[in-house]
Amino acid sequence: MTTGVQPAPRLSPRWRRWLAGGALAAVVLAAAGGLYASQVVGDIRAHLPPTPGIETLPVSTSVVDRDGLLLRAFTTDGGRWRLPVTVDQVDRHFIAMLIAYEDQRFTEHHGIDWTSMVRAAGQFVGAGGHIVSGGSTLTMQVARLIEQERTRSLWAKIRQIVHADTLERELTKEQILTLYLSLAPYGGNIEGIRAASLAYFGKEPARLTTAEAALLVALPQSPEARRPDRDPKAAEAGRNQVLDRLVSQGVIAPEEAEAARLEPIPTARREFPMLAAHLAEKAVKAQPNARQVALTVDRRLQGALEKLGATRAARLGPTVSVAIVVADQASGDILASVGSAGFLSEQSAGFVDMTQALRSPGSTLKPMIYGLAFELGMANPESLIEDRPTAFNRYVPVNFDGFSRGTVTIRQALTESLNVPAVVVLDAVGTARLVARLKRAYANPVLPDDTAPGLAVGLGGVGVTLRDLVSIYASIARGGTPVHLRDGVSPEPATDIDPAPVLDPTAAWYVTDILRDVPPPLNGSPGRIAYKTGTSYGYRDAWAIGYDGKTVIGVWVGRPDGAPVPGISGITAAAPILFESFDRLGMQAAPFRPAPPGVIVAANSDLPEPLKRFRHPNDTMVARDAPPQIAFPGDGVDVDLGLASGSGRPLTVKVRNGSPPFTFFANGAPFGRTAFARQNNWRPDGPGYVTLSVVDAKGRSDLVRVFVE
């Protein structure tokens, strides 16, 4: 950088020593007598860099929570950690110690403390032409920091004096102090007290111990030599030097200084906060020029859930990740957004934000299916429905465990997450209606290749995100009224004065009442929240979404690359995290909405006749008259019944489709008849091939040939 002043001529050490000392004294006297009117000063002032504004000083972009607490910071373009700070955000004791140590007359002088300058001149001569103390005020130090040049020469000192005078003319004392607190070097790429306090103590500078404050006063004098992470002894010596001088000045008591000396020096830099890392990155990309971006998340809750997700994921394997979204039902504010089990984890692809990744929702859309049936007057939670193998043209859904329950209530069908009844009801209410209602909840379901929605949508044949599911369940929790989730970054949709309901209040209440009956995992309490789990095909995604009267939480567990995780399920992997997440809220469960007018709470026998049993409006659309099919065992398989040991187990024959009652045969001989059940047991005499067949009430049959052993 050009200073506008020619360098001093090179002289012998002896002459240089005496002339420099005399020149420094002359500068002091000349300045006191009107140096500022000289042509030299005018030339220097013309070449000074512009005074940075407090609001325009380049700083690290900070992403903060709903209360202004730091979530994550990003380095400046130059790779420096320089966080915005104000005097009010810094410990007052530190401010007092800094001024007492560096510039006792800071509030009185106009940039240059002439008494200190005279003292520095004398020390300069006595030290043989080397600057000892320099006599720099805080204002002069700010001038040096702005210019980013060394001032260990007479000519640089003159320039610094002129620059300090300029700063005092343009800024208030508080603004000058703010610049020092923002620019002071603390070693490496750490600048400013806020970055230093976070790097060395892991906390904001609002509350500092005497020892911490003394170290932060000492470091800017020799930031590299005294770096505690490189030379703790030098850092300790610098800190103790500050303590000794402040005791001699009467700023702190000897006892306070003695106690401060006993505090250990930090020996390593701490990581800067990286909470809500995915959302923070999104915020910075959306507002690249912002100095600070505020999110809706709560820092305490975000930190607690990130630890929870990491802990739970570690138990499931290094490639498994966890995502959690917490939202306030009333405002839609996202209070926590955990995108992965660890942002920096390579094995679990932690950089992928799984809160917004498209995945199969498994069974988590079933509450909406039944909610539509309630709204359309087709069913009540206590209505009976058949859970038996049913074909819909070529689509034949089966339950997760492969078993059918026969006649069940809608409540049982939903609490046990039975697949067949859900598809029967979806066929009745219509897949197009379901997808339209999901969109009313501000979800964005994605169908394969933009095809028309089919019945597979009800069991996970659609792409949704964790945020989508949280938004859907928030609508149910609010009595059917949708709410747009807000994070402080994502654009909000056009304001709907009266948004279309996702469900009517009665239907939403029925769904909530049923979901409160879903059995909790081992770490949960029954009835505390209404929730639903889901597991996608092939054990790729495990879900748990739940709510009380105030908060809705969604949990996803799986691998970001979509690979299966054998044995993973919503109830075993995601539900425990869901209930622990509610524990982390730090509050008691909020009461649910009261029952709205029109709710019918009655046993099945007391329901109106049309509601006693669910009936498809067009039974011919459901292939309940498809011929019977032996679902187990499969044709041509070997079945190990343990016959070689002599005891042996019976063979269970299972049937789908057809009309009961069923008659079962083994090698042409009947071995059982069932009125409603779709399975029967047969005990063979010994190993060998056997032909199994079944005949339904209409005389239709199916057979398989298997080998039993």
Buried (B, 14 or more C-beta within 10 A) or exposed (E): EEBBBEEEEEEEEEEBBBBBBEBBBEBBEBBEEEBBEEEBBEEBBEEBEEBBEBEEBEBBBBBBBBEEBBBBBBBBEEEBBBBBBEBEBBBEBBBBBBBBBBBBEBEEBEBBBBEBBBBBBBBBBEEEBEBEEBBBBBBBBBBBBBBEBEBEBBBBBBBBBBBBBBBBEEBEBEBBBBBBBBBBBBBBBBBBBBBBBBBBBEEBBBEBBBBBBBBBBBBBBBBEEBBBBBBBEBBBEBBBBBBBBBBEEEBBEEEBBEBBBEBEBBEEBBEBBBBBBBBBBBBBEEBEEEBBBBBBBBBBBBBBBBEBBBEBBBEBEEBBBBBBBBBBBEEBBBBBBBBBBBBEBEEBBBBBBBBBBEBBBBBBBBBBBBBBBBBBEBBBBBBBBBBBBBBBEEBBBBBBEEEBBEEBBBBBBBBBBBBBBBBBBBBBBEBEBBBBBBBBBBBBBEBEEEEEBBBBBBBBBBBBBBBBBBBBBBBBBBBBBBBBBBBBBBEEEEEEEEBEBBBBBBBBBBBBBBBBBBEBBEEBEEEBBBBBBBBBEEBBBBBBBBBBBBBBBBBBBBBBEEEBBEEBBBBBBBBBBBBBBBBBBEEEBBEBBEBBEEBBEEEBEEBEEEBBBBBBEEEEEBBBBBBBBBBBBEEEEEBEBEBEEEEBBEBEBBBBBBBBEBBBBBEEEEBBEBEEBBBBEBEBEEBEEBEBBBBBEEEBBBEBEBBBB
